[in-house]
């Protein structure tokens, strides 16, 4: 019997069907700068150089980590693509960059057009929220390397900033500055290896049971809560306030990520009681008997983004970020120190 690609586990027809299904979703993200349509060997984007004096392109790539395994176990794939976009574009805005376009890479064990359609719908929704165009991507079927139902997502984003406005600006962060936190209702896409280990393996929790005692939503609902995309609000703030630095709170938590934007000679002092920590973190900590220090190193603990501004600009920044839909809060200050992050 003659072998074919399909007999080896790759279904070309299913791939073509998936492409047809996602075309309208992808087109819904297009900006005026997008040239052409889906199906070319590369995505075309007419860079709007007339809008800038000295433009700098900023790029970012990321994935969704083992949150993909939660989505797989729950059979829910419609929002994790949004998580992917959030991880990339919210890194870009930390450099002061406006997200321009996005590309995704989807690897699956067996290509199911329904599955792909849900994944891409999440990516497209994330791009619509972020204001960037989804101009390309790749679907790869990996029989043998991945089981049917298994998948992984990777994203690539490109943005632009004025060269003299790239963040963090040298010498801008100084003692007396204020830390403003933007809340994250869930884990975003970080810490899932530990969360899964303690909740699903050690505590033997089921994804279809209540997230915690008295909860009206399931553990799957809690763990698959879509990431907030902060980029539009931060960009709006950059237009009217002299922002000194922005930190995306991902793997490494507040200590690991705030330290990345601190110059020598200052510390970030974070007040732990300045915001409400979502209940899920207490559930994770109790299930794994995890120390507070370890929790702070792994999880965002309810803060997904931190903006650093001068004290005189704090109230204006808070008002604008709240007007953009975020329950922004003053969570600490910058003080003289050694470039460390103190949680007190």
Secondary structure, DSSP 8 states (H G I E B T S, - for coil): ----TTTTT--HHHHHHHHHHHHHHHHTT--TTEES-TTSSS-EE---GGG-SSEEEEEEEEE-TTHHHHHHHHT--SSHHHHHHHHHHHHHGGGT-EEEEEEEEEEESS--HHHHHHHHHHHHHHHHHHT-EEEEEEEEE-BTTB-TT-EEEEEEEEEEEEGGG-SS-TTT--TT-EEEEEE-SS-TTSSHHHHHIIIIIIS---TTSBSSTT-SSBHHHHHT------HHHHHHHHHHS-EEEEEE--TTHHHHHHGGG--TTEEEEE-GGGS---HHHHHHHHHHT--HHHHHHH--TTEEEEEEE-GGGHHHHHHHHHHTT---EEEEEEEESSS-EEE-
